[in-house]
């Protein structure tokens, strides 16, 4: 019992990607963004439900809000901030970055960040890409994030997946240099080696799919290395009554599996681990400031 108490004393990042059920990448072939206004929106009620569950556990988190949602539900952004949570940016249109041009991505990112800052009346320092789509093919996106003034990113997931996945220099929060030479902190999603494989453990569909005991075991293993993990979820994941969208079997499994069990699992997670916002975790685990001379010397040595 002593070991478990020591492990769970570590604070971990509690994060929510605020988007509606019809905007997910799993349905990108069935639902066009042009048709999003035609769907019943459930994001406000679901997000408030998530915050109620967090309140009951005394937990504060980071809410990565989609700009499209913020534009249509400005009161939701204000409510999230008023309840003490950190506001961060999830882009504007929930499109995969490597499917966008740098100009379109930059325009959307600036638009979303400005919108959120105006609504919440606080600086927005964090960013997370739709479906973790900052990969080797879209690393140029870091230039945009640095130029826009984000201080940290949480878009890199060191696993294999058909939509995302990229190598990271460290599983802990660490400073990375964008192609343009500017820097920001990367707070990568959490994964764990198991049976010779890298297993994603950060949450979302994996949290719904895995038995809770397995999720807890893997997350404690991350904490056992004196390291915070990142947990993420979506408001629609505690909404088993959401309208069903006709799609492929794979997409239905990814989106609908265990929706009815997710809230119960979430309550167990909040009971068994300590959580805080990403900003608070980064304060707990400060990352060294950018040293241009050191980075230049390291790059020269590598050559």
Secondary structure, DSSP 4 states (H G I P E B T S, - for coil): -HHHHHHHTSEEEEEEEE--GGGSGGGTTT--GGGGGGSPP-HHHHHHHHHHHHHHHT---EEEE-HHHHHH-HHHHHHHHHTTPEEEE--SS---GGGS-HHHHHHHHHHHHHHHHHHH-S---EE--GGG---GGGTTHHHHHHHHT-SEE-----S--SS-----S-SS-EEEE-TTS-EEEE-PPPEEEETTEEEE-SBTHHHHHS-HHHHHHHHHHHHHTT---EEEEEGGGG-TTSPP----HHHHHHHHTTHHHHHHHHHHHHHHSEEE-HHHHHHHS--PPP-HHHHHHHHHHH-
